[in-house]
Protein backbone atom coordinates (compact mmCIF):
# COMPACT_ATOMS: atom_id res chain seq x y z
CA UNK A 1 0.00 0.00 0.00
CA UNK A 2 1.29 3.44 -0.87
CA UNK A 3 0.94 6.55 1.22
CA UNK A 4 0.54 10.13 0.09
CA UNK A 5 0.35 13.55 1.70
CA UNK A 6 -3.02 15.21 2.27
CA UNK A 7 -4.09 18.79 2.90
CA UNK A 8 -4.79 19.61 6.52
CA UNK A 9 -7.03 22.38 7.79
CA UNK A 10 -3.90 24.27 8.86
CA UNK A 11 -2.56 24.00 5.29
CA UNK A 12 -5.83 25.29 3.91
CA UNK A 13 -5.84 28.24 6.32
CA UNK A 14 -2.29 29.18 5.24
CA UNK A 15 -3.26 29.03 1.58
CA UNK A 16 -6.41 31.06 2.17
CA UNK A 17 -4.61 33.75 4.18
CA UNK A 18 -1.90 34.19 1.54
CA UNK A 19 -4.43 34.23 -1.30
CA UNK A 20 -6.54 36.80 0.54
CA UNK A 21 -3.46 38.95 1.17
CA UNK A 22 -2.59 38.88 -2.55
CA UNK A 23 -6.13 39.80 -3.52
CA UNK A 24 -6.36 42.63 -0.99
CA UNK A 25 -2.90 43.98 -1.90
CA UNK A 26 -4.23 44.47 -5.43
CA UNK A 27 -7.72 45.57 -4.36
CA UNK A 28 -9.26 42.60 -6.20
CA UNK A 29 -12.65 41.35 -4.95
CA UNK A 30 -12.66 37.58 -5.45
CA UNK A 31 -13.91 34.26 -4.20
CA UNK A 32 -11.23 31.81 -3.06
CA UNK A 33 -12.04 28.09 -3.08
CA UNK A 34 -9.78 25.27 -1.91
CA UNK A 35 -10.53 21.61 -2.56
CA UNK A 36 -8.88 18.30 -1.75
CA UNK A 37 -7.58 15.89 -4.39
CA UNK A 38 -11.10 14.56 -5.02
CA UNK A 39 -12.49 18.04 -5.65
CA UNK A 40 -14.28 18.19 -2.29
CA UNK A 41 -14.63 21.72 -0.95
CA UNK A 42 -12.50 22.48 2.11
CA UNK A 43 -12.66 26.30 2.06
CA UNK A 44 -14.78 28.99 0.45
CA UNK A 45 -14.12 32.66 1.08
CA UNK A 46 -16.03 35.47 -0.59
CA UNK A 47 -14.42 38.89 -0.32
CA UNK A 48 -16.58 42.00 -0.24
CA UNK A 49 -17.69 43.41 -3.56
CA UNK A 50 -17.36 40.28 -5.71
CA UNK A 51 -20.16 39.17 -8.02
CA UNK A 52 -22.25 36.34 -6.50
CA UNK A 53 -21.64 34.06 -9.53
CA UNK A 54 -17.99 33.83 -8.51
CA UNK A 55 -19.09 31.69 -5.56
CA UNK A 56 -19.97 29.01 -8.10
CA UNK A 57 -17.12 29.57 -10.53
CA UNK A 58 -14.20 29.43 -8.06
CA UNK A 59 -15.02 25.96 -6.66
CA UNK A 60 -15.61 24.68 -10.20
CA UNK A 61 -12.16 25.91 -11.26
CA UNK A 62 -10.58 24.30 -8.19
CA UNK A 63 -12.33 20.99 -8.79
CA UNK A 64 -11.28 20.97 -12.45
CA UNK A 65 -7.64 21.60 -11.48
CA UNK A 66 -7.66 18.92 -8.76
CA UNK A 67 -9.33 16.20 -10.82
CA UNK A 68 -7.26 16.97 -13.91
CA UNK A 69 -4.03 17.45 -11.94
CA UNK A 70 -3.28 20.50 -14.09
CA UNK A 71 -4.18 24.15 -14.29
CA UNK A 72 -7.71 24.78 -15.49
CA UNK A 73 -6.28 27.14 -18.12
CA UNK A 74 -5.09 24.10 -20.08
CA UNK A 75 -8.70 23.08 -20.66
CA UNK A 76 -9.68 26.61 -21.62
CA UNK A 77 -6.85 26.65 -24.18
CA UNK A 78 -7.94 23.28 -25.61
CA UNK A 79 -11.46 24.61 -26.16
CA UNK A 80 -10.27 27.97 -27.51
CA UNK A 81 -8.10 26.12 -30.01
CA UNK A 82 -11.18 24.52 -31.53
CA UNK A 83 -11.74 21.28 -29.65
CA UNK A 84 -15.26 22.26 -28.64
CA UNK A 85 -16.29 18.68 -27.86
CA UNK A 86 -14.10 18.95 -24.74
CA UNK A 87 -16.80 21.16 -23.22
CA UNK A 88 -18.73 17.91 -22.62
CA UNK A 89 -16.00 16.37 -20.44
CA UNK A 90 -17.68 14.96 -17.31
CA UNK A 91 -17.23 16.67 -13.93
CA UNK A 92 -15.21 19.56 -15.35
CA UNK A 93 -17.36 22.65 -15.11
CA UNK A 94 -14.58 25.13 -14.37
CA UNK A 95 -12.59 25.07 -17.57
CA UNK A 96 -11.44 28.67 -17.22
CA UNK A 97 -8.09 30.02 -16.06
CA UNK A 98 -7.86 30.45 -12.31
CA UNK A 99 -7.73 26.88 -11.01
CA UNK A 100 -4.27 25.73 -9.88
CA UNK A 101 -3.41 22.26 -8.52
CA UNK A 102 -1.39 21.79 -5.34
CA UNK A 103 1.42 19.22 -5.52
CA UNK A 104 3.30 17.76 -2.55
CA UNK A 105 5.92 15.05 -2.92
CA UNK A 106 4.80 14.44 -6.49
CA UNK A 107 1.15 13.96 -5.54
CA UNK A 108 -1.75 16.25 -6.34
CA UNK A 109 -3.27 16.95 -2.93
CA UNK A 110 -5.88 19.49 -4.01
CA UNK A 111 -6.30 22.79 -5.79
CA UNK A 112 -7.14 26.45 -5.39
CA UNK A 113 -9.73 28.15 -7.58
CA UNK A 114 -10.22 31.90 -7.71
CA UNK A 115 -12.86 33.93 -9.51
CA UNK A 116 -13.74 37.59 -9.63
CA UNK A 117 -11.13 39.45 -11.64
CA UNK A 118 -9.28 38.80 -14.92
CA UNK A 119 -8.41 35.14 -15.33
CA UNK A 120 -4.64 35.69 -15.16
CA UNK A 121 -5.16 37.66 -11.93
CA UNK A 122 -7.31 34.84 -10.53
CA UNK A 123 -4.42 32.44 -11.23
CA UNK A 124 -1.93 34.87 -9.66
CA UNK A 125 -3.95 34.86 -6.44
CA UNK A 126 -4.23 31.06 -6.43
CA UNK A 127 -0.48 30.65 -6.94
CA UNK A 128 0.28 33.15 -4.17
CA UNK A 129 -1.84 31.07 -1.83
CA UNK A 130 -0.13 27.83 -2.77
CA UNK A 131 3.30 29.43 -2.36
CA UNK A 132 2.53 29.92 1.34
CA UNK A 133 2.99 26.17 1.81
CA UNK A 134 6.61 26.43 0.65
CA UNK A 135 6.29 23.42 -1.64
ZAPA-353718 format. One record per atom (N, C-alpha, C): residue in three letters; x, y, z. Coordinates in steps of 0.1 Angstrom, whole numbers, padded with zeros to 4 digits, always signed. Atoms other than C-alpha are relative to their C-alpha. Last residue first. Example, Ala and Ser with C-alpha at 12.3 -4.5 7.8 and 13.67 -1.06 7.14 Angstrom:
! ZAPA-353718
SER-0009-0011+0000;SER+0137-0011+0071;SER-0008+0011+0008;ALA+0009-0012+0000;ALA+0123-0045+0078;ALA+0009+0012+0000;
This chain:
! ZAPA-353718
UNK-0002+0013+0007;UNK+0063+0234-0016;UNK+0009+0002-0012;UNK-0014+0002+0001;UNK+0066+0264+0007;UNK+0003-0013-0008;UNK-0004+0013-0005;UNK+0030+0262+0018;UNK+0015-0003-0001;UNK-0001-0001-0014;UNK+0025+0299+0013;UNK+0004-0013+0007;UNK-0014-0003-0003;UNK+0033+0294-0024;UNK+0002+0001+0016;UNK-0008+0013+0000;UNK-0001+0278-0028;UNK+0014+0002+0005;UNK+0004+0008-0011;UNK-0018+0311-0018;UNK+0008-0013+0001;UNK-0005-0007-0012;UNK+0003+0332-0042;UNK-0005-0008+0013;UNK-0014+0004-0002;UNK-0005+0306-0069;UNK+0007+0007+0012;UNK-0001+0014-0004;UNK-0042+0311-0064;UNK+0014-0005+0002;UNK+0005+0001-0014;UNK-0040+0349-0064;UNK+0002-0015+0004;UNK-0011-0006-0008;UNK-0019+0349-0097;UNK-0004-0002+0015;UNK-0011+0010-0001;UNK-0044+0324-0112;UNK+0011+0006+0008;UNK+0005+0011-0009;UNK-0073+0348-0105;UNK+0011-0010+0002;UNK+0000-0005-0014;UNK-0052+0377-0119;UNK-0005-0011+0009;UNK-0015+0001-0003;UNK-0046+0357-0152;UNK+0002+0005+0015;UNK-0004+0014-0003;UNK-0084+0351-0153;UNK+0014-0001+0004;UNK-0005+0006+0012;UNK-0093+0388-0149;UNK+0006-0014+0003;UNK-0007-0011+0007;UNK-0111+0395-0116;UNK+0004-0007-0014;UNK+0004-0013-0004;UNK-0137+0376-0096;UNK+0006+0011-0008;UNK+0009-0006+0010;UNK-0129+0339-0095;UNK-0003+0014+0005;UNK+0003-0014-0003;UNK-0102+0319-0077;UNK-0008+0006-0011;UNK+0007-0006+0011;UNK-0097+0281-0076;UNK-0004+0015+0005;UNK+0005-0013-0004;UNK-0071+0265-0054;UNK-0007+0005-0012;UNK-0001-0011+0009;UNK-0063+0228-0058;UNK-0006+0012+0006;UNK+0012-0009+0000;UNK-0059+0195-0040;UNK+0003+0011-0010;UNK+0007+0001-0013;UNK-0033+0170-0029;UNK-0012+0008+0000;UNK+0009-0010-0001;UNK-0017+0162-0063;UNK-0009-0001+0012;UNK+0015+0003-0001;UNK+0011+0140-0055;UNK-0008+0012-0001;UNK+0004+0006+0013;UNK+0048+0144-0065;UNK-0015-0004-0001;UNK-0007+0013+0002;UNK+0059+0150-0029;UNK-0004-0007-0013;UNK-0009+0002-0012;UNK+0033+0178-0025;UNK+0006-0014-0002;UNK-0008+0013+0000;UNK+0014+0192-0055;UNK+0009+0000+0012;UNK-0010+0000-0011;UNK-0014+0218-0053;UNK+0007-0014+0000;UNK-0002+0011-0009;UNK-0034+0223-0085;UNK+0011+0002+0010;UNK-0014+0004+0000;UNK-0043+0257-0099;UNK+0002-0012+0010;UNK-0001+0012-0009;UNK-0077+0269-0110;UNK+0014-0006-0001;UNK+0002-0005-0014;UNK-0079+0305-0123;UNK+0000-0012+0010;UNK-0012-0002-0007;UNK-0081+0300-0161;UNK-0003+0005+0014;UNK-0005-0014+0002;UNK-0114+0287-0172;UNK+0012+0002+0008;UNK-0011+0000+0010;UNK-0126+0251-0176;UNK+0004+0014-0004;UNK-0008-0012-0001;UNK-0146+0251-0144;UNK+0012+0001-0009;UNK+0009-0011+0003;UNK-0174+0226-0151;UNK+0008+0013+0000;UNK-0009-0012+0002;UNK-0152+0196-0154;UNK-0008+0012-0004;UNK-0005-0006-0013;UNK-0172+0167-0139;UNK+0010+0011-0001;UNK+0008+0001-0013;UNK-0177+0150-0173;UNK+0008+0006+0012;UNK-0008+0008-0010;UNK-0160+0164-0204;UNK-0007-0001+0013;UNK+0008+0011-0005;UNK-0187+0179-0226;UNK+0007-0009+0009;UNK+0009-0007-0009;UNK-0168+0212-0232;UNK-0010-0011+0006;UNK-0005+0001-0014;UNK-0141+0190-0247;UNK-0009+0006+0010;UNK+0006+0012-0006;UNK-0163+0187-0279;UNK+0005-0002+0015;UNK+0013-0004-0008;UNK-0153+0223-0286;UNK-0006-0012+0006;UNK+0005+0013-0005;UNK-0117+0213-0296;UNK-0013+0002+0009;UNK+0009+0007+0009;UNK-0112+0245-0315;UNK-0005-0013+0004;UNK-0007+0004+0012;UNK-0081+0261-0300;UNK-0009-0009-0009;UNK-0002-0012+0008;UNK-0103+0280-0275;UNK+0008-0003-0013;UNK+0013-0004+0006;UNK-0115+0246-0262;UNK+0002+0012-0009;UNK+0004+0011+0009;UNK-0079+0233-0256;UNK-0013+0004-0007;UNK-0008-0001+0013;UNK-0068+0266-0242;UNK-0005-0010-0010;UNK+0005-0012+0007;UNK-0097+0266-0216;UNK+0007+0001-0014;UNK+0013+0004+0007;UNK-0087+0231-0207;UNK-0006+0011-0008;UNK-0003+0010+0011;UNK-0051+0241-0201;UNK-0013-0004-0007;UNK-0002-0007+0012;UNK-0063+0271-0181;UNK+0003-0009-0012;UNK+0012-0001+0008;UNK-0077+0248-0155;UNK+0002+0007-0013;UNK+0007-0013-0001;UNK-0042+0242-0143;UNK-0012-0001-0009;UNK-0006-0010+0008;UNK-0033+0205-0141;UNK-0008+0013+0001;UNK-0014-0001-0005;UNK-0040+0174-0119;UNK+0008+0010-0009;UNK-0008+0001+0012;UNK-0073+0170-0139;UNK+0015+0000+0003;UNK+0003+0013+0007;UNK-0093+0162-0108;UNK+0008-0002-0012;UNK-0003+0012-0008;UNK-0077+0189-0088;UNK-0002-0013-0007;UNK-0015+0001-0001;UNK-0076+0216-0115;UNK+0004-0012+0008;UNK-0006+0003+0013;UNK-0113+0210-0124;UNK+0015-0002+0001;UNK+0003+0014+0002;UNK-0123+0210-0088;UNK+0006-0005-0013;UNK-0008+0008-0009;UNK-0106+0243-0082;UNK-0002-0015-0002;UNK-0013-0001+0005;UNK-0122+0259-0113;UNK+0010-0009+0009;UNK-0001+0008+0012;UNK-0156+0247-0102;UNK+0014+0000-0006;UNK-0001+0014-0003;UNK-0150+0260-0067;UNK+0000-0009-0012;UNK-0013+0004-0006;UNK-0142+0294-0081;UNK+0001-0014+0005;UNK-0011+0002+0009;UNK-0171+0296-0105;UNK+0013-0005+0007;UNK+0002+0013+0007;UNK-0200+0290-0081;UNK+0012-0003-0009;UNK+0001+0010-0010;UNK-0191+0317-0056;UNK-0002-0014-0006;UNK-0013+0005-0003;UNK-0180+0338-0085;UNK+0000-0010+0011;UNK-0003+0011+0008;UNK-0216+0341-0095;UNK+0013-0006+0002;UNK+0004+0013-0006;UNK-0222+0363-0065;UNK+0003-0012-0008;UNK+0013+0004+0005;UNK-0202+0392-0080;UNK-0004-0014+0006;UNK-0001+0009+0011;UNK-0174+0403-0057;UNK-0014-0004-0005;UNK+0001-0006+0013;UNK-0177+0434-0036;UNK+0001-0009-0012;UNK+0010-0010+0002;UNK-0166+0420-0002;UNK+0001+0005-0015;UNK-0004-0014-0004;UNK-0144+0389-0003;UNK-0011+0010-0004;UNK+0005-0010+0009;UNK-0160+0355-0006;UNK+0003+0014+0005;UNK-0001-0014-0006;UNK-0141+0327+0011;UNK-0004+0010-0011;UNK+0006-0010+0010;UNK-0148+0290+0004;UNK+0000+0013+0007;UNK+0000-0014-0004;UNK-0127+0263+0021;UNK-0006+0008-0011;UNK-0005-0001-0013;UNK-0125+0225+0021;UNK-0001+0014+0005;UNK-0003-0013-0005;UNK-0146+0217-0010;UNK+0004+0000+0015;UNK+0010-0003-0011;UNK-0143+0182-0023;UNK+0004+0013+0007;UNK+0009-0011+0003;UNK-0125+0180-0056;UNK-0010+0004+0010;UNK+0012+0005+0006;UNK-0111+0146-0050;UNK-0010+0011-0004;UNK-0003+0006+0013;UNK-0076+0159-0044;UNK-0012-0006-0007;UNK-0009+0011-0002;UNK-0089+0183-0017;UNK+0002-0007-0014;UNK+0005+0014+0000;UNK-0105+0216-0026;UNK+0011-0010+0003;UNK-0010+0010-0001;UNK-0098+0253-0019;UNK-0006-0014+0001;UNK+0004+0013-0003;UNK-0120+0281-0031;UNK+0012-0010+0001;UNK-0011+0010+0000;UNK-0112+0318-0031;UNK-0006-0013+0005;UNK+0003+0011-0008;UNK-0139+0343-0042;UNK+0012-0010-0001;UNK+0001+0013+0006;UNK-0127+0376-0055;UNK-0006-0010+0010;UNK+0010+0007-0006;UNK-0126+0414-0050;UNK-0002-0014-0006;UNK+0008+0009+0009;UNK-0093+0426-0062;UNK-0010-0008+0008;UNK+0014-0005+0000;UNK-0077+0456-0044;UNK-0009-0008-0009;UNK+0003-0005+0013;UNK-0042+0445-0054;UNK-0014+0005-0001;UNK-0011-0009+0004;UNK-0029+0440-0019;UNK-0002+0006-0014;UNK+0002-0013-0006;UNK-0064+0426-0010;UNK+0012+0010-0003;UNK+0012-0007+0005;UNK-0061+0398-0035;UNK-0002+0014+0006;UNK-0003-0004+0013;UNK-0026+0389-0025;UNK-0012+0007-0007;UNK-0009-0011-0001;UNK-0035+0389+0012;UNK+0004+0005-0014;UNK+0007-0012-0003;UNK-0065+0368+0005;UNK+0009+0012+0001;UNK+0008-0003+0012;UNK-0044+0342-0013;UNK-0008+0013+0003;UNK-0009-0006+0010;UNK-0019+0342+0015;UNK-0007+0004-0012;UNK-0005-0012-0005;UNK-0046+0337+0042;UNK+0009+0007-0010;UNK+0010-0010+0000;UNK-0064+0311+0022;UNK+0005+0013+0004;UNK+0003-0003+0014;UNK-0033+0290+0016;UNK-0010+0012-0001;UNK-0012-0007+0005;UNK-0023+0292+0052;UNK-0002+0004-0014;UNK+0000-0013-0006;UNK-0058+0282+0063;UNK+0012+0009-0004;UNK+0010-0008+0007;UNK-0058+0253+0039;UNK-0001+0014+0005;UNK-0005-0003+0013;UNK-0026+0240+0053;UNK-0009+0009-0008;UNK-0010-0011-0002;UNK-0039+0243+0089;UNK+0006+0004-0014;UNK+0007-0013-0002;UNK-0070+0224+0078;UNK+0010+0011+0002;UNK+0006-0001-0013;UNK-0048+0196+0065;UNK-0007+0013+0001;UNK+0002-0014-0005;UNK-0041+0188+0029;UNK-0006-0001+0014;UNK+0013-0006+0001;UNK-0030+0152+0023;UNK+0000+0014+0005;UNK+0004-0012-0009;UNK+0003+0136+0017;UNK-0014+0004-0003;UNK-0001-0013+0007;UNK+0005+0101+0001;UNK-0003+0011+0010;UNK+0006-0011-0008;UNK+0009+0065+0012;UNK+0003+0013-0008;UNK-0008-0012+0001;UNK+0013+0034-0009;UNK-0006+0011+0010;UNK+0008-0012+0000;UNK+0000+0000+0000;UNK+0009+0012+0000;
